[in-house]
Amino acid sequence: MRRKIASACAAAAITLAGAGAAGCSDNADDTTPANTPTSMPETTEDTMTSVEATASAALTTAREAAQDAINAAVEAVPIAFAPGAADLNAASDATITAVATALKTTEGDVQIEAYATNSDEDAATDLAERRANTVADVLESKGIDRERLSAEGIANPDNVNVDQVKITVTEN
C-alpha cells in the first residue's frame, strides 16, 4: 500500500514539476492557485521567440541551399559573355534556368555582379552594368521578381574572370 501511495505522490510531483507549478508554495498566506499561470506574457514571448528563431533558421537553410545550387550550376557551366559584349553565350541559358529554379526555392534578394575590363574606366563600367542587367532581365523572364534582383557592374576588377558573372543570394 505504501509503495502505491509513494508512486502516486512521485507521479504527482513529476507532473507538477513538469507543468511548472510556480504557484505552489508552503506559505499559507499565498492565495495564488496552483494552476494559475504566473508568467503568461513571458511564456508567450518565449514561444514567439522560439518560433521566430526556428523560422529564421529555416530561411537561412533555404537560402544556403539555393546558393549551393547556384554555385554548382555556375561552376559547371559559367554564365558568360563574349569578350567585349553584353550578349550571353549560348551555354548560359541553361545555367540561368538552373539559377532561376534555385531562386524560386527561397525569398532572399539576389545580387548579380558582372565585370568588364577596359583602359577607359567609364567604358568598362558601362559594359559591366549592361552585362549585369542582361542577367537580371533573363532571370526576370524566367519568373524571378525584378524587385529581388540587384545588378551591379564592376570595372577592371582583380582576380575574377571578367567575362563571367557572380550571383549571391542575400537576406531580404
Secondary structure, 3 states (H helix, E strand, C coil): CHHHHHHHHHHHHHHHHHHCCCCCCCCCCCCCCCCCCCCHHHHHHHHHHHHHHHHHHHHHHHHHHHHHHHHHHHHHCCCEECCCCCCECCCHHHHHHHHHHHHCCCCCEEEEEEEECCCCHHHHHHHHHHHHHHHHHHHHHCCCCHHHEEEEEEECCCCCCCCEEEEEEECC
